[in-house]
Amino acid sequence: MDHGHHWKHNAQSEFNRWAETYDQSVLNRLLFRRCYLKFLELILKFYPEPDRPLRLLDVGCGTGTFVSMLAGTDLPVVPMGLDMAENMCRIALDKIRQVDPGSAVTFLTGDSEHLPFFDNTFDIVTCSNSFHHYPHQEKVLAEVRRVLRPDGRVMVMDGYRDNVIGWLIFDVGVTWAEKSVHHCSAQRMRDLFAEQGFADLYQEEFGFWCPVLASVGRKK
C-alpha cells in the first residue's frame, strides 16, 4: 500500500467509524459551523446577484450539514455532497430527508482525486476541513478545476497553521492524533492554487482560538 492509499484508507476508516457521533462533536460548535457560515458569506460576496441557480459541490461533505444548511436558505444554489466515507453520506441523506422528504439533494460516495462528474459541471466547489486529509492535494485541485465551469470558484477552508495557536492545534495536536494529515501554510495554498490554474486568489484568516484559513480561487 503506497503513501496515498495508506492516507485514504486511514481517513475512510476513521470517518466511517465517527459518522454516528460526528454531529455531536465539539468541533461542530468550535469550528465547523463557523466555516459553513463563512461559506455563505463568501457565496454572497462573489455571487451577489446570480442570473441563474448556481450548482455547488461540497467535497468532503461529512454528514451533510453545510449542504442541508444551503438547501434551507433562499440562496439560488443547487447543492450536492461527496464524501469518501459511505456512512457519512448515508447520515447526510437521512438528515436532509427528515427536513424535506421530497428533497432532490444527493450525496455521493467518491474520491476527491477522481470526481465522478463531467467537465464544466459546477459553479462552486467547497471543501471544509477535509483538505488536510488528502495525500495528493494538487490532484484534488486539478479535479476541482476540471469540474468547474469557466469563472467558477473553488472555496477551501482548513486549519490556519501559520501562527502559534494554529501550529499547536494543527501541526502538533491534529498530526499527533490523526497521523496522516497535512495542513498547508497560506503560502503553500496560494502556490497550489496558482499551479492548478486558478486566478484572483482571495484568502482570509478568521478565528482566534481555533484559526481557519479560507482560500478562494477562480477558474480562468
VOTI-331967 format. One line per field, with one value per residue: residue number from 1; chain; x, z, y of N, C-alpha, C in turn. Coordinates in steps of 0.2 Angstrom, whole numbers, plus 5000, padded with zeros to 4 digits. Each point is the difference from the previous one (the first is absolute). Layout:
// residues N
num <- c(NUM:...)
cadena <- c(A:...)
npx <- c(X:...)
npz <- c(Z:...)
npy <- c(Y:...)
capx <- c(X:...)
capz <- c(Z:...)
capy <- c(Y:...)
cpx <- c(X:...)
cpz <- c(Z:...)
cpy <- c(Y:...)
***
This chain:
// residues 220
num <- c(1:2:3:4:5:6:7:8:9:10:11:12:13:14:15:16:17:18:19:20:21:22:23:24:25:26:27:28:29:30:31:32:33:34:35:36:37:38:39:40:41:42:43:44:45:46:47:48:49:50:51:52:53:54:55:56:57:58:59:60:61:62:63:64:65:66:67:68:69:70:71:72:73:74:75:76:77:78:79:80:81:82:83:84:85:86:87:88:89:90:91:92:93:94:95:96:97:98:99:100:101:102:103:104:105:106:107:108:109:110:111:112:113:114:115:116:117:118:119:120:121:122:123:124:125:126:127:128:129:130:131:132:133:134:135:136:137:138:139:140:141:142:143:144:145:146:147:148:149:150:151:152:153:154:155:156:157:158:159:160:161:162:163:164:165:166:167:168:169:170:171:172:173:174:175:176:177:178:179:180:181:182:183:184:185:186:187:188:189:190:191:192:193:194:195:196:197:198:199:200:201:202:203:204:205:206:207:208:209:210:211:212:213:214:215:216:217:218:219:220)
cadena <- c(A:A:A:A:A:A:A:A:A:A:A:A:A:A:A:A:A:A:A:A:A:A:A:A:A:A:A:A:A:A:A:A:A:A:A:A:A:A:A:A:A:A:A:A:A:A:A:A:A:A:A:A:A:A:A:A:A:A:A:A:A:A:A:A:A:A:A:A:A:A:A:A:A:A:A:A:A:A:A:A:A:A:A:A:A:A:A:A:A:A:A:A:A:A:A:A:A:A:A:A:A:A:A:A:A:A:A:A:A:A:A:A:A:A:A:A:A:A:A:A:A:A:A:A:A:A:A:A:A:A:A:A:A:A:A:A:A:A:A:A:A:A:A:A:A:A:A:A:A:A:A:A:A:A:A:A:A:A:A:A:A:A:A:A:A:A:A:A:A:A:A:A:A:A:A:A:A:A:A:A:A:A:A:A:A:A:A:A:A:A:A:A:A:A:A:A:A:A:A:A:A:A:A:A:A:A:A:A:A:A:A:A:A:A:A:A:A:A:A:A)
npx <- c(5004:5000:5004:4998:5000:5006:5001:4998:5003:5005:5000:4999:5004:5004:4998:5001:5005:5002:4997:4999:5006:5001:4993:5001:5004:5004:5003:4994:5000:5006:4999:4997:4996:5005:5003:4995:5000:5006:4998:4995:5004:5004:4995:4998:5007:5001:4994:5001:5000:5000:5001:5003:4997:5004:5004:4999:5006:4998:5007:4999:4994:5003:4997:5003:5003:5005:4999:4999:5005:5003:4998:5001:5005:5000:5006:5001:5000:5002:5000:5006:5001:5007:5001:5006:4997:4998:5003:5005:5001:5000:5004:5004:4999:5001:5005:5002:4999:5003:5004:5002:4994:4998:5005:5003:5002:5006:5002:5006:5001:5006:5005:5003:5004:4994:4998:4994:5003:4996:5004:5002:4999:5005:4997:4999:5006:4997:5004:4997:5006:5001:5002:5001:4995:5001:5003:4995:5002:5006:4999:4998:5004:5004:4997:5001:5006:5001:4997:5005:4994:5001:5004:4999:4998:5007:4997:5007:4998:5005:5003:5000:5006:4999:4996:5002:4994:5000:5007:4999:4994:5002:5005:4998:4995:4997:5006:5000:4994:5001:5006:4995:5003:4998:5001:4998:5006:4999:5007:5000:4995:5003:5006:4996:4996:5006:5003:4994:5003:5000:4996:5002:5006:4995:5003:4998:5003:4996:4998:4999:4996:4997:5006:4997:5002:4997:5000:4999:4999:5001:4996:5006)
npz <- c(5000:4995:5001:4994:4999:5003:4997:4994:5001:5003:4995:4996:5003:5001:4994:4997:5004:4998:4994:5004:5002:4993:4999:5004:4996:5005:4995:5001:5006:5001:4995:5000:5005:5003:4998:5002:5006:5000:4998:5004:5004:4999:5001:5005:5003:4998:5002:5000:4993:5002:4993:5004:5002:5005:4996:5006:5000:5005:4999:5002:4998:5003:5005:4995:5006:4996:4997:5006:5002:4995:5001:5006:4995:4999:5002:4994:5004:4995:5007:5000:5003:5002:5002:5002:5006:4998:5007:4998:4993:5003:5004:4995:4996:5005:5001:4994:5000:5006:4997:4994:5001:4996:5004:4995:5006:4997:5003:4997:5000:5001:4996:5004:4999:5000:4999:5002:4997:4996:4995:5003:5006:5004:5003:5005:5002:5006:5004:5005:5003:4994:4998:5007:4998:4995:4998:4995:5003:4997:5001:5007:5001:4997:5004:5005:4997:4999:5006:5001:4999:4994:5003:5000:5006:5002:5005:5002:5005:5003:5004:5003:4997:4998:5005:5006:5001:4994:5001:5006:4997:4995:5000:5007:5003:4995:4999:5006:5000:4994:5002:4995:5002:4997:5005:4995:5000:5002:5000:5003:5003:5001:5002:5004:5002:5000:5003:5003:4999:5007:4999:5001:5002:5004:5006:5005:5005:5003:5006:5007:5004:4994:4998:4995:4995:4998:4994:4996:4995:4994:4997:4997)
npy <- c(4994:5005:5005:5002:4994:5000:5006:4998:4994:5003:5005:4995:4996:5005:5002:4994:4999:5007:4997:4995:5002:5000:5000:4996:5000:5002:4996:4998:5001:4997:4996:4994:5002:5002:4994:4997:5004:4999:4993:5001:5003:4996:4996:5003:4999:4994:4999:5006:5000:4993:4999:4995:4995:5000:4996:4997:4998:4997:5001:4994:4998:4994:5002:5004:5002:5002:4995:4997:5003:4999:4994:5002:5002:5006:4998:5003:4995:4996:4997:4997:4994:5000:4993:4999:5003:4994:4998:5004:4998:4994:5003:5002:4995:4996:5004:5000:4993:5001:5005:4997:4997:5006:5001:5003:5002:4999:4994:5001:4994:5004:5000:5005:4995:4998:5006:4997:5006:5002:5002:5006:4996:5002:5005:4996:5000:4997:5001:4998:5002:4998:5006:5001:4997:5005:4994:5001:5006:4999:4993:5001:5005:4995:4995:5004:5001:4994:4998:5005:5004:5003:5003:4993:4999:4999:4997:5001:4996:5002:4997:5006:4997:5006:4999:5003:5003:5003:5001:5002:5003:5003:5003:5002:5003:5003:5002:5001:5003:5003:5002:4997:5006:5005:5005:5003:5003:5006:5001:4994:5003:5006:4997:4996:5006:5004:4995:4999:5006:5001:5005:5007:4998:4998:5003:4996:5002:4995:5002:5000:4997:5000:5002:5004:4997:5005:4996:5005:4996:5003:4996:5001)
capx <- c(4996:5004:4998:4993:4995:5000:4996:4993:4997:4999:4995:4994:4998:4999:4994:4994:4999:4998:4994:4994:5000:5004:4997:5001:5007:5001:5002:4994:4999:5006:5003:4996:4994:5003:5002:4994:4997:5005:4999:4994:5002:5004:4996:4996:5005:5003:4994:4994:4993:5001:4995:4997:5002:5007:5001:5006:5003:5003:5005:5002:4994:4999:4993:4996:4997:5001:4996:4993:4999:4999:4994:4995:5000:4997:5005:4999:5006:4998:5005:5001:5006:5004:5004:5003:4997:4993:4995:4999:4995:4993:4997:4998:4993:4995:4999:4996:4993:4996:4998:4996:5000:5001:5006:5003:5007:5003:5007:5003:5006:5005:5007:5001:5005:4997:4993:4996:4996:5002:5003:4996:4994:4998:5002:5004:5002:5003:5004:5000:5004:5002:5006:5006:5000:5001:5007:5003:4995:5000:4996:4993:4999:5000:4994:4995:5000:4996:4993:4997:4999:5005:4999:4998:5005:5001:5000:5002:5001:5004:5003:5006:5005:5006:5002:5001:4994:4998:5005:4999:4994:5000:5006:5002:4994:4997:5005:5002:4994:4997:5006:5001:4997:5005:4997:5004:5001:4996:5004:5000:4993:5000:5004:4996:4995:5003:5003:4994:4996:4994:5001:4996:5000:4998:5001:4997:5001:4995:5000:5006:5002:5000:5000:4998:5002:4995:5004:4995:5003:4996:5002:5001)
capz <- c(5000:5000:5004:4998:5001:5007:5003:4998:5004:5007:5000:4998:5006:5006:4999:5001:5007:5004:4997:5004:5005:4997:5001:5007:5001:5002:4994:4996:5003:5000:4993:4994:4999:4998:4993:4996:4999:4996:4993:4998:4999:4994:4994:4999:4997:4993:4996:5003:4996:4994:4996:5000:5005:5000:5002:5004:5002:5006:5000:5007:5002:5006:5001:4996:5003:4996:4995:5003:5002:4994:4997:5004:4999:4994:4995:4994:5000:5000:5003:5001:5004:4998:5005:5000:5005:4999:5005:5001:4995:5002:5006:4997:4997:5005:5003:4996:4999:5006:5000:4994:4997:4993:4998:4995:5001:5000:5003:4997:5003:4995:5001:4997:4995:4994:5000:4995:4997:4993:5000:4999:5003:5006:5001:5006:5004:5007:5004:5007:5005:4998:4995:5003:5000:4993:4999:4994:5000:4993:4996:5002:4997:4993:4999:5001:4994:4994:5000:5000:4994:5000:5005:5006:5005:5005:5007:5005:5007:5004:5006:4999:5004:4999:5007:5005:5002:4994:5000:5006:4999:4993:4999:5005:5002:4995:4997:5005:5001:4994:4996:4993:4998:4998:4999:4996:5001:4995:4994:4996:4997:4994:4995:4997:4996:4994:4996:4996:4995:5002:5000:5005:5007:5006:5006:5006:5006:5005:5006:5004:5003:4996:4993:4994:4994:4994:4994:4995:4994:4995:4994:4994)
capy <- c(5006:5005:5006:5003:4995:4999:5006:4999:4995:5002:5005:4997:4996:5004:5004:4996:4999:5006:5003:5000:5005:5006:5006:5001:5002:5007:5004:5003:5006:5004:5000:4999:5004:5007:4999:5000:5006:5003:4998:5004:5007:5000:4999:5006:5005:4999:4999:5004:5000:4995:5000:4993:4996:4998:4993:4999:4994:5000:4994:4998:5003:4998:4998:5004:5006:5006:4999:5001:5007:5004:4998:5003:5008:5003:5001:4996:4995:4993:4997:4992:4998:4994:4998:4993:4995:4998:5002:5008:5001:4997:5004:5007:4999:5000:5007:5005:4998:5001:5007:5000:4993:5000:5004:4997:5001:4994:4999:4995:4997:5000:5002:5006:5000:4997:5002:4997:5005:5003:5006:5006:4999:5004:5007:5000:4994:5002:4995:5002:4996:4993:5000:4997:4993:4997:4999:5003:5005:5003:4996:5002:5006:4999:4997:5006:5005:4996:5000:5007:5004:5006:5005:4997:5001:4995:5003:4995:5003:4995:5003:5005:4998:5005:5004:4995:4996:4995:4995:4995:4996:4996:4997:4995:4996:4996:4995:4995:4996:4997:4998:5001:5007:5005:5006:5004:5007:5005:5000:4994:4999:5004:4997:4995:5003:5002:4994:4997:5004:5004:5007:5004:4997:5004:4996:5003:4996:5002:4996:5001:4994:4995:5005:4996:5003:4999:5002:5000:5002:5000:4997:5004)
cpx <- c(5004:4998:4993:4995:5000:4996:4993:4997:4999:4994:4993:4998:4998:4993:4994:4999:4997:4993:4994:5001:5003:4996:5000:5007:5001:5003:4995:4999:5006:5003:4995:4995:5003:5002:4994:4997:5005:4999:4994:5002:5004:4996:4996:5005:5001:4994:4994:4994:5001:4994:4996:5002:5007:5000:5006:5001:5004:5004:5002:4994:4998:4992:4995:4997:5000:4995:4992:4999:4999:4993:4994:5000:4996:5005:4999:5006:4997:5006:5000:5006:5003:5004:5003:4997:4993:4995:4998:4994:4993:4997:4998:4994:4994:4998:4996:4993:4996:4997:4995:5000:5000:5006:5003:5008:5003:5007:5003:5007:5005:5006:5001:5005:4997:4993:4996:4995:5003:5004:4995:4993:4997:5002:5004:5002:5002:5003:5002:5003:5001:5006:5006:5000:5002:5007:5003:4995:5000:4995:4993:4999:4999:4993:4994:5000:4997:4993:4996:4999:5005:4997:4997:5005:5000:5001:5002:5001:5004:5003:5006:5005:5006:5001:5001:4995:4998:5005:4999:4994:5001:5007:5003:4994:4997:5004:5002:4994:4998:5006:5000:4996:5005:4996:5004:5001:4996:5004:4999:4993:5000:5004:4996:4995:5003:5002:4994:4996:4995:5003:4996:5000:4998:5001:4998:5002:4995:5000:5007:5002:5000:5000:4999:5003:4995:5004:4995:5004:4995:5003:5001:4995)
cpz <- c(5000:5004:5000:5002:5008:5004:4999:5004:5007:5001:4999:5006:5006:4999:5000:5007:5004:4998:5005:5006:4998:5002:5008:5002:5002:4994:4996:5003:5000:4993:4994:4998:4998:4992:4995:4999:4996:4993:4998:4999:4993:4993:4999:4997:4993:4995:5003:4997:4994:4996:4998:5006:5000:5002:5005:5003:5007:5001:5007:5005:5007:5001:4997:5003:4996:4994:5002:5002:4993:4997:5004:5000:4994:4994:4993:4999:5000:5002:4999:5004:4997:5006:4999:5004:4999:5005:5001:4995:5002:5006:4997:4996:5005:5003:4996:4998:5006:4999:4994:4997:4993:4997:4994:5001:5001:5003:4997:5004:4994:5002:4998:4995:4993:5001:4995:4996:4993:5001:5001:5003:5005:5000:5006:5003:5006:5003:5007:5004:4998:4995:5003:5000:4993:4999:4994:4999:4993:4995:5001:4996:4992:4998:5001:4995:4994:5001:5001:4994:4999:5005:5007:5006:5005:5007:5005:5007:5004:5006:4998:5005:5000:5006:5005:5002:4995:4999:5005:4999:4994:4999:5005:5002:4995:4996:5005:5000:4994:4995:4993:4998:4998:4999:4996:5003:4995:4994:4996:4997:4994:4994:4996:4996:4993:4996:4996:4996:5003:5001:5005:5007:5005:5006:5006:5006:5005:5006:5004:5003:4996:4993:4994:4994:4994:4994:4994:4993:4994:4994:4994:4994)
cpy <- c(5006:5006:5002:4995:4999:5006:5000:4995:5002:5005:4997:4996:5005:5004:4995:4998:5005:5002:5001:5005:5007:5007:5002:5003:5007:5004:5003:5007:5005:5002:5000:5005:5007:5000:5000:5007:5005:4999:5004:5007:5000:4999:5007:5006:4999:4999:5004:5000:4995:5001:4993:4996:4997:4993:5000:4993:5001:4993:4999:5003:4998:4998:5005:5006:5006:4999:5001:5007:5004:4998:5004:5008:5002:5001:4996:4995:4993:4996:4993:4999:4994:4999:4993:4995:4999:5002:5007:5001:4998:5004:5007:4999:4999:5006:5005:4997:5001:5007:5000:4993:4999:5003:4996:5001:4993:5000:4994:4997:5000:5003:5007:5001:4997:5002:4997:5004:5002:5006:5006:4999:5005:5007:5001:4993:5002:4994:5002:4995:4993:5001:4997:4992:4997:5000:5003:5006:5004:4997:5002:5007:5000:4998:5005:5005:4997:5001:5007:5003:5005:5006:4997:5001:4994:5004:4995:5003:4994:5003:5004:4999:5005:5004:4994:4996:4994:4995:4995:4996:4995:4996:4995:4996:4995:4995:4995:4995:4996:4997:5002:5006:5005:5007:5005:5007:5004:5000:4994:4999:5005:4997:4994:5002:5002:4995:4997:5005:5005:5007:5003:4997:5004:4995:5005:4996:5003:4996:5001:4993:4994:5003:4995:5005:4999:5002:4999:5001:4999:4996:5004:4998)
***
